[in-house]
Amino acid sequence: MDFNTLKNRENNALMHTYGRFDIALDHGKGSKLYDLDGKEYIDLTSGIGVNALGHGHEALVQAIQEQVARLMQASNLFYTEPMVDA
């Protein structure tokens, strides 16, 4: 999908509660992000639900896959093994 098609679809699907940069991210690896055209960026952003672990790290992907196969998310109102295994 090209950038303009993606942007037009977004305009029809989401409320416009904040501005966006004119960049459509496609994938990441480590601290690098890549747009739909393959242009490389260093990921220096943060926000709600911040990920400071990079992108696509094999051990992280495996750990996440194993966890979501068991339990995707649980409120901290309940006890779970992963929260005490740190």
PDB file of N, CA, C and O in Angstrom:
ATOM      1  N   MET A   1       0.849  -1.173   0.000  1.00  0.00           N
ATOM      2  CA  MET A   1       0.000   0.000   0.000  1.00  0.00           C
ATOM      3  C   MET A   1       0.896   1.238   0.000  1.00  0.00           C
ATOM      4  O   MET A   1       1.881   1.281   0.737  1.00  0.00           O
ATOM      5  N   ASP A   2       0.572   2.234  -0.807  1.00  0.00           N
ATOM      6  CA  ASP A   2       1.381   3.443  -0.811  1.00  0.00           C
ATOM      7  C   ASP A   2       0.891   4.410   0.273  1.00  0.00           C
ATOM      8  O   ASP A   2      -0.178   4.227   0.855  1.00  0.00           O
ATOM      9  N   PHE A   3       1.702   5.446   0.526  1.00  0.00           N
ATOM     10  CA  PHE A   3       1.425   6.382   1.616  1.00  0.00           C
ATOM     11  C   PHE A   3       0.081   7.081   1.464  1.00  0.00           C
ATOM     12  O   PHE A   3      -0.678   7.171   2.429  1.00  0.00           O
ATOM     13  N   ASN A   4      -0.222   7.573   0.275  1.00  0.00           N
ATOM     14  CA  ASN A   4      -1.474   8.320   0.092  1.00  0.00           C
ATOM     15  C   ASN A   4      -2.700   7.442   0.305  1.00  0.00           C
ATOM     16  O   ASN A   4      -3.689   7.892   0.884  1.00  0.00           O
ATOM     17  N   THR A   5      -2.647   6.206  -0.151  1.00  0.00           N
ATOM     18  CA  THR A   5      -3.761   5.279   0.080  1.00  0.00           C
ATOM     19  C   THR A   5      -3.938   5.027   1.571  1.00  0.00           C
ATOM     20  O   THR A   5      -5.059   5.046   2.081  1.00  0.00           O
ATOM     21  N   LEU A   6      -2.839   4.793   2.263  1.00  0.00           N
ATOM     22  CA  LEU A   6      -2.898   4.569   3.709  1.00  0.00           C
ATOM     23  C   LEU A   6      -3.457   5.788   4.431  1.00  0.00           C
ATOM     24  O   LEU A   6      -4.305   5.654   5.313  1.00  0.00           O
ATOM     25  N   LYS A   7      -2.992   6.963   4.064  1.00  0.00           N
ATOM     26  CA  LYS A   7      -3.450   8.201   4.700  1.00  0.00           C
ATOM     27  C   LYS A   7      -4.945   8.427   4.443  1.00  0.00           C
ATOM     28  O   LYS A   7      -5.667   8.834   5.353  1.00  0.00           O
ATOM     29  N   ASN A   8      -5.410   8.171   3.238  1.00  0.00           N
ATOM     30  CA  ASN A   8      -6.835   8.318   2.931  1.00  0.00           C
ATOM     31  C   ASN A   8      -7.684   7.325   3.722  1.00  0.00           C
ATOM     32  O   ASN A   8      -8.756   7.680   4.212  1.00  0.00           O
ATOM     33  N   ARG A   9      -7.216   6.094   3.849  1.00  0.00           N
ATOM     34  CA  ARG A   9      -7.943   5.097   4.648  1.00  0.00           C
ATOM     35  C   ARG A   9      -8.004   5.523   6.104  1.00  0.00           C
ATOM     36  O   ARG A   9      -9.036   5.370   6.758  1.00  0.00           O
ATOM     37  N   GLU A  10      -6.899   6.057   6.616  1.00  0.00           N
ATOM     38  CA  GLU A  10      -6.861   6.538   8.000  1.00  0.00           C
ATOM     39  C   GLU A  10      -7.853   7.673   8.199  1.00  0.00           C
ATOM     40  O   GLU A  10      -8.533   7.725   9.224  1.00  0.00           O
ATOM     41  N   ASN A  11      -7.945   8.580   7.239  1.00  0.00           N
ATOM     42  CA  ASN A  11      -8.872   9.706   7.344  1.00  0.00           C
ATOM     43  C   ASN A  11     -10.317   9.247   7.457  1.00  0.00           C
ATOM     44  O   ASN A  11     -11.136   9.923   8.080  1.00  0.00           O
ATOM     45  N   ASN A  12     -10.638   8.107   6.862  1.00  0.00           N
ATOM     46  CA  ASN A  12     -12.003   7.587   6.918  1.00  0.00           C
ATOM     47  C   ASN A  12     -12.259   6.695   8.124  1.00  0.00           C
ATOM     48  O   ASN A  12     -13.414   6.401   8.432  1.00  0.00           O
ATOM     49  N   ALA A  13     -11.211   6.257   8.812  1.00  0.00           N
ATOM     50  CA  ALA A  13     -11.375   5.278   9.876  1.00  0.00           C
ATOM     51  C   ALA A  13     -11.185   5.832  11.282  1.00  0.00           C
ATOM     52  O   ALA A  13     -11.726   5.275  12.236  1.00  0.00           O
ATOM     53  N   LEU A  14     -10.435   6.907  11.431  1.00  0.00           N
ATOM     54  CA  LEU A  14     -10.075   7.383  12.764  1.00  0.00           C
ATOM     55  C   LEU A  14     -10.509   8.822  12.990  1.00  0.00           C
ATOM     56  O   LEU A  14     -10.604   9.619  12.057  1.00  0.00           O
ATOM     57  N   MET A  15     -10.773   9.134  14.269  1.00  0.00           N
ATOM     58  CA  MET A  15     -11.035  10.530  14.634  1.00  0.00           C
ATOM     59  C   MET A  15      -9.706  11.274  14.601  1.00  0.00           C
ATOM     60  O   MET A  15      -8.664  10.705  14.927  1.00  0.00           O
ATOM     61  N   HIS A  16      -9.740  12.513  14.217  1.00  0.00           N
ATOM     62  CA  HIS A  16      -8.523  13.308  14.105  1.00  0.00           C
ATOM     63  C   HIS A  16      -8.325  14.101  15.393  1.00  0.00           C
ATOM     64  O   HIS A  16      -8.631  15.292  15.466  1.00  0.00           O
ATOM     65  N   THR A  17      -7.811  13.416  16.399  1.00  0.00           N
ATOM     66  CA  THR A  17      -7.641  14.041  17.716  1.00  0.00           C
ATOM     67  C   THR A  17      -6.241  14.616  17.909  1.00  0.00           C
ATOM     68  O   THR A  17      -6.006  15.328  18.885  1.00  0.00           O
ATOM     69  N   TYR A  18      -5.324  14.330  17.021  1.00  0.00           N
ATOM     70  CA  TYR A  18      -3.970  14.874  17.089  1.00  0.00           C
ATOM     71  C   TYR A  18      -3.332  14.805  15.711  1.00  0.00           C
ATOM     72  O   TYR A  18      -3.757  14.024  14.860  1.00  0.00           O
ATOM     73  N   GLY A  19      -2.325  15.615  15.499  1.00  0.00           N
ATOM     74  CA  GLY A  19      -1.633  15.638  14.218  1.00  0.00           C
ATOM     75  C   GLY A  19      -0.678  14.463  14.076  1.00  0.00           C
ATOM     76  O   GLY A  19      -0.258  13.865  15.067  1.00  0.00           O
ATOM     77  N   ARG A  20      -0.349  14.148  12.867  1.00  0.00           N
ATOM     78  CA  ARG A  20       0.605  13.078  12.566  1.00  0.00           C
ATOM     79  C   ARG A  20       1.713  13.623  11.686  1.00  0.00           C
ATOM     80  O   ARG A  20       1.521  14.604  10.967  1.00  0.00           O
ATOM     81  N   PHE A  21       2.874  12.983  11.744  1.00  0.00           N
ATOM     82  CA  PHE A  21       3.944  13.270  10.811  1.00  0.00           C
ATOM     83  C   PHE A  21       3.585  12.609   9.479  1.00  0.00           C
ATOM     84  O   PHE A  21       2.895  11.589   9.462  1.00  0.00           O
ATOM     85  N   ASP A  22       4.037  13.168   8.388  1.00  0.00           N
ATOM     86  CA  ASP A  22       3.765  12.592   7.068  1.00  0.00           C
ATOM     87  C   ASP A  22       4.734  11.453   6.765  1.00  0.00           C
ATOM     88  O   ASP A  22       5.466  11.487   5.776  1.00  0.00           O
ATOM     89  N   ILE A  23       4.724  10.453   7.630  1.00  0.00           N
ATOM     90  CA  ILE A  23       5.559   9.260   7.482  1.00  0.00           C
ATOM     91  C   ILE A  23       4.677   8.058   7.785  1.00  0.00           C
ATOM     92  O   ILE A  23       3.964   8.052   8.789  1.00  0.00           O
ATOM     93  N   ALA A  24       4.716   7.054   6.943  1.00  0.00           N
ATOM     94  CA  ALA A  24       3.991   5.806   7.196  1.00  0.00           C
ATOM     95  C   ALA A  24       5.023   4.724   7.488  1.00  0.00           C
ATOM     96  O   ALA A  24       5.724   4.267   6.585  1.00  0.00           O
ATOM     97  N   LEU A  25       5.112   4.318   8.743  1.00  0.00           N
ATOM     98  CA  LEU A  25       6.083   3.293   9.126  1.00  0.00           C
ATOM     99  C   LEU A  25       5.613   1.923   8.676  1.00  0.00           C
ATOM    100  O   LEU A  25       4.425   1.606   8.737  1.00  0.00           O
ATOM    101  N   ASP A  26       6.556   1.122   8.227  1.00  0.00           N
ATOM    102  CA  ASP A  26       6.253  -0.218   7.734  1.00  0.00           C
ATOM    103  C   ASP A  26       6.806  -1.299   8.647  1.00  0.00           C
ATOM    104  O   ASP A  26       6.113  -2.274   8.936  1.00  0.00           O
ATOM    105  N   HIS A  27       8.046  -1.143   9.106  1.00  0.00           N
ATOM    106  CA  HIS A  27       8.652  -2.158   9.963  1.00  0.00           C
ATOM    107  C   HIS A  27       9.844  -1.559  10.686  1.00  0.00           C
ATOM    108  O   HIS A  27      10.286  -0.451  10.384  1.00  0.00           O
ATOM    109  N   GLY A  28      10.357  -2.319  11.653  1.00  0.00           N
ATOM    110  CA  GLY A  28      11.521  -1.877  12.398  1.00  0.00           C
ATOM    111  C   GLY A  28      12.450  -3.034  12.683  1.00  0.00           C
ATOM    112  O   GLY A  28      12.054  -4.198  12.634  1.00  0.00           O
ATOM    113  N   LYS A  29      13.693  -2.697  12.981  1.00  0.00           N
ATOM    114  CA  LYS A  29      14.695  -3.684  13.374  1.00  0.00           C
ATOM    115  C   LYS A  29      15.659  -2.977  14.321  1.00  0.00           C
ATOM    116  O   LYS A  29      16.320  -2.012  13.938  1.00  0.00           O
ATOM    117  N   GLY A  30      15.733  -3.466  15.564  1.00  0.00           N
ATOM    118  CA  GLY A  30      16.570  -2.807  16.553  1.00  0.00           C
ATOM    119  C   GLY A  30      16.076  -1.393  16.811  1.00  0.00           C
ATOM    120  O   GLY A  30      14.895  -1.189  17.089  1.00  0.00           O
ATOM    121  N   SER A  31      16.971  -0.416  16.723  1.00  0.00           N
ATOM    122  CA  SER A  31      16.585   0.978  16.955  1.00  0.00           C
ATOM    123  C   SER A  31      16.206   1.704  15.668  1.00  0.00           C
ATOM    124  O   SER A  31      16.008   2.919  15.682  1.00  0.00           O
ATOM    125  N   LYS A  32      16.105   0.981  14.565  1.00  0.00           N
ATOM    126  CA  LYS A  32      15.789   1.591  13.270  1.00  0.00           C
ATOM    127  C   LYS A  32      14.340   1.311  12.870  1.00  0.00           C
ATOM    128  O   LYS A  32      13.803   0.235  13.134  1.00  0.00           O
ATOM    129  N   LEU A  33      13.728   2.295  12.234  1.00  0.00           N
ATOM    130  CA  LEU A  33      12.394   2.163  11.650  1.00  0.00           C
ATOM    131  C   LEU A  33      12.509   2.414  10.157  1.00  0.00           C
ATOM    132  O   LEU A  33      13.407   3.124   9.706  1.00  0.00           O
ATOM    133  N   TYR A  34      11.591   1.827   9.389  1.00  0.00           N
ATOM    134  CA  TYR A  34      11.608   1.977   7.931  1.00  0.00           C
ATOM    135  C   TYR A  34      10.209   2.336   7.453  1.00  0.00           C
ATOM    136  O   TYR A  34       9.220   1.765   7.912  1.00  0.00           O
ATOM    137  N   ASP A  35      10.134   3.295   6.520  1.00  0.00           N
ATOM    138  CA  ASP A  35       8.834   3.676   5.982  1.00  0.00           C
ATOM    139  C   ASP A  35       8.460   2.779   4.804  1.00  0.00           C
ATOM    140  O   ASP A  35       9.186   1.841   4.476  1.00  0.00           O
ATOM    141  N   LEU A  36       7.332   3.071   4.178  1.00  0.00           N
ATOM    142  CA  LEU A  36       6.834   2.242   3.082  1.00  0.00           C
ATOM    143  C   LEU A  36       7.781   2.212   1.882  1.00  0.00           C
ATOM    144  O   LEU A  36       7.763   1.266   1.094  1.00  0.00           O
ATOM    145  N   ASP A  37       8.612   3.256   1.747  1.00  0.00           N
ATOM    146  CA  ASP A  37       9.566   3.310   0.638  1.00  0.00           C
ATOM    147  C   ASP A  37      10.935   2.764   1.022  1.00  0.00           C
ATOM    148  O   ASP A  37      11.857   2.786   0.207  1.00  0.00           O
ATOM    149  N   GLY A  38      11.084   2.268   2.263  1.00  0.00           N
ATOM    150  CA  GLY A  38      12.356   1.713   2.706  1.00  0.00           C
ATOM    151  C   GLY A  38      13.313   2.724   3.311  1.00  0.00           C
ATOM    152  O   GLY A  38      14.436   2.369   3.669  1.00  0.00           O
ATOM    153  N   LYS A  39      12.888   3.996   3.435  1.00  0.00           N
ATOM    154  CA  LYS A  39      13.740   5.010   4.051  1.00  0.00           C
ATOM    155  C   LYS A  39      13.930   4.681   5.520  1.00  0.00           C
ATOM    156  O   LYS A  39      12.983   4.302   6.208  1.00  0.00           O
ATOM    157  N   GLU A  40      15.166   4.828   6.000  1.00  0.00           N
ATOM    158  CA  GLU A  40      15.523   4.445   7.362  1.00  0.00           C
ATOM    159  C   GLU A  40      15.463   5.651   8.310  1.00  0.00           C
ATOM    160  O   GLU A  40      15.874   6.757   7.959  1.00  0.00           O
ATOM    161  N   TYR A  41      14.944   5.411   9.513  1.00  0.00           N
ATOM    162  CA  TYR A  41      14.887   6.418  10.570  1.00  0.00           C
ATOM    163  C   TYR A  41      15.423   5.791  11.861  1.00  0.00           C
ATOM    164  O   TYR A  41      15.303   4.582  12.059  1.00  0.00           O
ATOM    165  N   ILE A  42      16.005   6.596  12.727  1.00  0.00           N
ATOM    166  CA  ILE A  42      16.352   6.129  14.068  1.00  0.00           C
ATOM    167  C   ILE A  42      15.142   6.388  14.954  1.00  0.00           C
ATOM    168  O   ILE A  42      14.621   7.503  14.970  1.00  0.00           O
ATOM    169  N   ASP A  43      14.688   5.384  15.689  1.00  0.00           N
ATOM    170  CA  ASP A  43      13.503   5.501  16.528  1.00  0.00           C
ATOM    171  C   ASP A  43      13.860   6.247  17.812  1.00  0.00           C
ATOM    172  O   ASP A  43      14.415   5.669  18.747  1.00  0.00           O
ATOM    173  N   LEU A  44      13.536   7.526  17.842  1.00  0.00           N
ATOM    174  CA  LEU A  44      13.799   8.369  19.012  1.00  0.00           C
ATOM    175  C   LEU A  44      12.504   8.872  19.645  1.00  0.00           C
ATOM    176  O   LEU A  44      12.524   9.840  20.406  1.00  0.00           O
ATOM    177  N   THR A  45      11.390   8.233  19.344  1.00  0.00           N
ATOM    178  CA  THR A  45      10.107   8.705  19.852  1.00  0.00           C
ATOM    179  C   THR A  45       9.681   7.926  21.081  1.00  0.00           C
ATOM    180  O   THR A  45      10.190   6.843  21.369  1.00  0.00           O
ATOM    181  N   SER A  46       8.736   8.505  21.791  1.00  0.00           N
ATOM    182  CA  SER A  46       8.137   7.823  22.932  1.00  0.00           C
ATOM    183  C   SER A  46       6.700   8.289  23.036  1.00  0.00           C
ATOM    184  O   SER A  46       6.291   9.237  22.365  1.00  0.00           O
ATOM    185  N   GLY A  47       5.945   7.622  23.873  1.00  0.00           N
ATOM    186  CA  GLY A  47       4.551   8.004  24.046  1.00  0.00           C
ATOM    187  C   GLY A  47       3.845   6.998  24.915  1.00  0.00           C
ATOM    188  O   GLY A  47       4.478   6.297  25.705  1.00  0.00           O
ATOM    189  N   ILE A  48       2.537   6.919  24.775  1.00  0.00           N
ATOM    190  CA  ILE A  48       1.724   5.998  25.554  1.00  0.00           C
ATOM    191  C   ILE A  48       2.098   4.571  25.172  1.00  0.00           C
ATOM    192  O   ILE A  48       2.222   4.259  23.988  1.00  0.00           O
ATOM    193  N   GLY A  49       2.278   3.714  26.153  1.00  0.00           N
ATOM    194  CA  GLY A  49       2.649   2.328  25.866  1.00  0.00           C
ATOM    195  C   GLY A  49       4.032   2.238  25.259  1.00  0.00           C
ATOM    196  O   GLY A  49       4.243   1.478  24.315  1.00  0.00           O
ATOM    197  N   VAL A  50       4.967   2.991  25.777  1.00  0.00           N
ATOM    198  CA  VAL A  50       6.307   3.087  25.203  1.00  0.00           C
ATOM    199  C   VAL A  50       6.992   1.733  25.131  1.00  0.00           C
ATOM    200  O   VAL A  50       6.949   0.945  26.076  1.00  0.00           O
ATOM    201  N   ASN A  51       7.618   1.480  24.003  1.00  0.00           N
ATOM    202  CA  ASN A  51       8.479   0.326  23.806  1.00  0.00           C
ATOM    203  C   ASN A  51       9.900   0.846  23.709  1.00  0.00           C
ATOM    204  O   ASN A  51      10.249   1.522  22.741  1.00  0.00           O
ATOM    205  N   ALA A  52      10.719   0.539  24.698  1.00  0.00           N
ATOM    206  CA  ALA A  52      12.112   0.959  24.670  1.00  0.00           C
ATOM    207  C   ALA A  52      13.020  -0.235  24.429  1.00  0.00           C
ATOM    208  O   ALA A  52      14.206  -0.194  24.755  1.00  0.00           O
ATOM    209  N   LEU A  53      12.464  -1.301  23.859  1.00  0.00           N
ATOM    210  CA  LEU A  53      13.209  -2.536  23.676  1.00  0.00           C
ATOM    211  C   LEU A  53      13.648  -2.754  22.237  1.00  0.00           C
ATOM    212  O   LEU A  53      14.253  -3.781  21.928  1.00  0.00           O
ATOM    213  N   GLY A  54      13.359  -1.819  21.361  1.00  0.00           N
ATOM    214  CA  GLY A  54      13.730  -1.970  19.960  1.00  0.00           C
ATOM    215  C   GLY A  54      12.673  -2.743  19.194  1.00  0.00           C
ATOM    216  O   GLY A  54      11.572  -2.984  19.690  1.00  0.00           O
ATOM    217  N   HIS A  55      13.025  -3.123  17.990  1.00  0.00           N
ATOM    218  CA  HIS A  55      12.077  -3.765  17.085  1.00  0.00           C
ATOM    219  C   HIS A  55      12.677  -5.044  16.523  1.00  0.00           C
ATOM    220  O   HIS A  55      13.831  -5.059  16.093  1.00  0.00           O
ATOM    221  N   GLY A  56      11.896  -6.116  16.526  1.00  0.00           N
ATOM    222  CA  GLY A  56      12.260  -7.337  15.829  1.00  0.00           C
ATOM    223  C   GLY A  56      13.355  -8.179  16.454  1.00  0.00           C
ATOM    224  O   GLY A  56      13.888  -9.061  15.781  1.00  0.00           O
ATOM    225  N   HIS A  57      13.715  -7.950  17.705  1.00  0.00           N
ATOM    226  CA  HIS A  57      14.759  -8.763  18.344  1.00  0.00           C
ATOM    227  C   HIS A  57      14.226 -10.181  18.527  1.00  0.00           C
ATOM    228  O   HIS A  57      13.161 -10.373  19.114  1.00  0.00           O
ATOM    229  N   GLU A  58      14.962 -11.178  18.025  1.00  0.00           N
ATOM    230  CA  GLU A  58      14.463 -12.561  17.988  1.00  0.00           C
ATOM    231  C   GLU A  58      14.066 -13.091  19.357  1.00  0.00           C
ATOM    232  O   GLU A  58      13.017 -13.723  19.484  1.00  0.00           O
ATOM    233  N   ALA A  59      14.871 -12.855  20.382  1.00  0.00           N
ATOM    234  CA  ALA A  59      14.544 -13.361  21.724  1.00  0.00           C
ATOM    235  C   ALA A  59      13.296 -12.677  22.281  1.00  0.00           C
ATOM    236  O   ALA A  59      12.479 -13.318  22.941  1.00  0.00           O
ATOM    237  N   LEU A  60      13.147 -11.384  22.018  1.00  0.00           N
ATOM    238  CA  LEU A  60      11.968 -10.656  22.474  1.00  0.00           C
ATOM    239  C   LEU A  60      10.715 -11.139  21.761  1.00  0.00           C
ATOM    240  O   LEU A  60       9.679 -11.347  22.392  1.00  0.00           O
ATOM    241  N   VAL A  61      10.807 -11.319  20.440  1.00  0.00           N
ATOM    242  CA  VAL A  61       9.665 -11.820  19.665  1.00  0.00           C
ATOM    243  C   VAL A  61       9.242 -13.195  20.177  1.00  0.00           C
ATOM    244  O   VAL A  61       8.049 -13.456  20.334  1.00  0.00           O
ATOM    245  N   GLN A  62      10.199 -14.065  20.435  1.00  0.00           N
ATOM    246  CA  GLN A  62       9.883 -15.406  20.936  1.00  0.00           C
ATOM    247  C   GLN A  62       9.216 -15.334  22.304  1.00  0.00           C
ATOM    248  O   GLN A  62       8.227 -16.026  22.545  1.00  0.00           O
ATOM    249  N   ALA A  63       9.742 -14.510  23.197  1.00  0.00           N
ATOM    250  CA  ALA A  63       9.159 -14.378  24.536  1.00  0.00           C
ATOM    251  C   ALA A  63       7.735 -13.848  24.465  1.00  0.00           C
ATOM    252  O   ALA A  63       6.857 -14.320  25.187  1.00  0.00           O
ATOM    253  N   ILE A  64       7.504 -12.868  23.597  1.00  0.00           N
ATOM    254  CA  ILE A  64       6.153 -12.304  23.452  1.00  0.00           C
ATOM    255  C   ILE A  64       5.205 -13.344  22.873  1.00  0.00           C
ATOM    256  O   ILE A  64       4.074 -13.472  23.341  1.00  0.00           O
ATOM    257  N   GLN A  65       5.649 -14.095  21.854  1.00  0.00           N
ATOM    258  CA  GLN A  65       4.801 -15.131  21.266  1.00  0.00           C
ATOM    259  C   GLN A  65       4.413 -16.180  22.301  1.00  0.00           C
ATOM    260  O   GLN A  65       3.261 -16.609  22.356  1.00  0.00           O
ATOM    261  N   GLU A  66       5.373 -16.589  23.114  1.00  0.00           N
ATOM    262  CA  GLU A  66       5.082 -17.594  24.143  1.00  0.00           C
ATOM    263  C   GLU A  66       4.089 -17.050  25.160  1.00  0.00           C
ATOM    264  O   GLU A  66       3.179 -17.766  25.578  1.00  0.00           O
ATOM    265  N   GLN A  67       4.251 -15.787  25.565  1.00  0.00           N
ATOM    266  CA  GLN A  67       3.354 -15.219  26.565  1.00  0.00           C
ATOM    267  C   GLN A  67       1.944 -15.028  26.021  1.00  0.00           C
ATOM    268  O   GLN A  67       0.977 -15.382  26.697  1.00  0.00           O
ATOM    269  N   VAL A  68       1.800 -14.474  24.813  1.00  0.00           N
ATOM    270  CA  VAL A  68       0.452 -14.222  24.295  1.00  0.00           C
ATOM    271  C   VAL A  68      -0.282 -15.516  23.981  1.00  0.00           C
ATOM    272  O   VAL A  68      -1.511 -15.534  23.916  1.00  0.00           O
ATOM    273  N   ALA A  69       0.465 -16.602  23.785  1.00  0.00           N
ATOM    274  CA  ALA A  69      -0.200 -17.897  23.598  1.00  0.00           C
ATOM    275  C   ALA A  69      -0.844 -18.360  24.899  1.00  0.00           C
ATOM    276  O   ALA A  69      -1.794 -19.142  24.876  1.00  0.00           O
ATOM    277  N   ARG A  70      -0.338 -17.888  26.024  1.00  0.00           N
ATOM    278  CA  ARG A  70      -0.882 -18.253  27.339  1.00  0.00           C
ATOM    279  C   ARG A  70      -1.895 -17.234  27.840  1.00  0.00           C
ATOM    280  O   ARG A  70      -3.011 -17.593  28.217  1.00  0.00           O
ATOM    281  N   LEU A  71      -1.502 -15.949  27.843  1.00  0.00           N
ATOM    282  CA  LEU A  71      -2.328 -14.889  28.416  1.00  0.00           C
ATOM    283  C   LEU A  71      -1.907 -13.572  27.781  1.00  0.00           C
ATOM    284  O   LEU A  71      -0.778 -13.119  27.971  1.00  0.00           O
ATOM    285  N   MET A  72      -2.807 -12.961  27.034  1.00  0.00           N
ATOM    286  CA  MET A  72      -2.467 -11.737  26.309  1.00  0.00           C
ATOM    287  C   MET A  72      -2.293 -10.552  27.255  1.00  0.00           C
ATOM    288  O   MET A  72      -1.306  -9.822  27.170  1.00  0.00           O
ATOM    289  N   GLN A  73      -3.240 -10.368  28.140  1.00  0.00           N
ATOM    290  CA  GLN A  73      -3.200  -9.241  29.062  1.00  0.00           C
ATOM    291  C   GLN A  73      -4.089  -9.565  30.245  1.00  0.00           C
ATOM    292  O   GLN A  73      -5.129 -10.207  30.095  1.00  0.00           O
ATOM    293  N   ALA A  74      -3.680  -9.122  31.417  1.00  0.00           N
ATOM    294  CA  ALA A  74      -4.509  -9.268  32.611  1.00  0.00           C
ATOM    295  C   ALA A  74      -4.322  -8.032  33.473  1.00  0.00           C
ATOM    296  O   ALA A  74      -3.218  -7.498  33.575  1.00  0.00           O
ATOM    297  N   SER A  75      -5.376  -7.592  34.074  1.00  0.00           N
ATOM    298  CA  SER A  75      -5.315  -6.447  34.972  1.00  0.00           C
ATOM    299  C   SER A  75      -4.406  -6.755  36.147  1.00  0.00           C
ATOM    300  O   SER A  75      -4.248  -7.914  36.533  1.00  0.00           O
ATOM    301  N   ASN A  76      -3.814  -5.726  36.709  1.00  0.00           N
ATOM    302  CA  ASN A  76      -3.005  -5.932  37.902  1.00  0.00           C
ATOM    303  C   ASN A  76      -3.871  -6.159  39.140  1.00  0.00           C
ATOM    304  O   ASN A  76      -3.355  -6.217  40.257  1.00  0.00           O
ATOM    305  N   LEU A  77      -5.166  -6.284  38.950  1.00  0.00           N
ATOM    306  CA  LEU A  77      -6.062  -6.671  40.042  1.00  0.00           C
ATOM    307  C   LEU A  77      -5.974  -8.162  40.316  1.00  0.00           C
ATOM    308  O   LEU A  77      -6.484  -8.638  41.330  1.00  0.00           O
ATOM    309  N   PHE A  78      -5.326  -8.910  39.415  1.00  0.00           N
ATOM    310  CA  PHE A  78      -5.180 -10.358  39.545  1.00  0.00           C
ATOM    311  C   PHE A  78      -3.704 -10.705  39.681  1.00  0.00           C
ATOM    312  O   PHE A  78      -2.839  -9.913  39.306  1.00  0.00           O
ATOM    313  N   TYR A  79      -3.417 -11.879  40.214  1.00  0.00           N
ATOM    314  CA  TYR A  79      -2.054 -12.386  40.287  1.00  0.00           C
ATOM    315  C   TYR A  79      -1.735 -13.168  39.017  1.00  0.00           C
ATOM    316  O   TYR A  79      -2.574 -13.926  38.530  1.00  0.00           O
ATOM    317  N   THR A  80      -0.537 -12.991  38.482  1.00  0.00           N
ATOM    318  CA  THR A  80      -0.054 -13.811  37.377  1.00  0.00           C
ATOM    319  C   THR A  80       1.413 -14.121  37.609  1.00  0.00           C
ATOM    320  O   THR A  80       2.132 -13.316  38.201  1.00  0.00           O
ATOM    321  N   GLU A  81       1.863 -15.276  37.149  1.00  0.00           N
ATOM    322  CA  GLU A  81       3.267 -15.645  37.297  1.00  0.00           C
ATOM    323  C   GLU A  81       4.227 -14.652  36.657  1.00  0.00           C
ATOM    324  O   GLU A  81       5.205 -14.268  37.298  1.00  0.00           O
ATOM    325  N   PRO A  82       3.989 -14.213  35.403  1.00  0.00           N
ATOM    326  CA  PRO A  82       4.960 -13.327  34.775  1.00  0.00           C
ATOM    327  C   PRO A  82       5.233 -12.044  35.561  1.00  0.00           C
ATOM    328  O   PRO A  82       6.344 -11.516  35.509  1.00  0.00           O
ATOM    329  N   MET A  83       4.244 -11.540  36.282  1.00  0.00           N
ATOM    330  CA  MET A  83       4.487 -10.274  36.999  1.00  0.00           C
ATOM    331  C   MET A  83       5.406 -10.458  38.199  1.00  0.00           C
ATOM    332  O   MET A  83       5.977  -9.482  38.685  1.00  0.00           O
ATOM    333  N   VAL A  84       5.561 -11.679  38.686  1.00  0.00           N
ATOM    334  CA  VAL A  84       6.435 -11.897  39.837  1.00  0.00           C
ATOM    335  C   VAL A  84       7.736 -12.605  39.460  1.00  0.00           C
ATOM    336  O   VAL A  84       8.589 -12.828  40.320  1.00  0.00           O
ATOM    337  N   ASP A  85       7.895 -12.958  38.187  1.00  0.00           N
ATOM    338  CA  ASP A  85       9.083 -13.679  37.741  1.00  0.00           C
ATOM    339  C   ASP A  85      10.268 -12.763  37.435  1.00  0.00           C
ATOM    340  O   ASP A  85      11.351 -13.250  37.109  1.00  0.00           O
ATOM    341  N   ALA A  86      10.087 -11.485  37.530  1.00  0.00           N
ATOM    342  CA  ALA A  86      11.150 -10.540  37.141  1.00  0.00           C
ATOM    343  C   ALA A  86      12.388 -10.626  37.972  1.00  0.00           C
ATOM    344  O   ALA A  86      13.342  -9.884  37.737  1.00  0.00           O
TER     345      ALA A  86
END
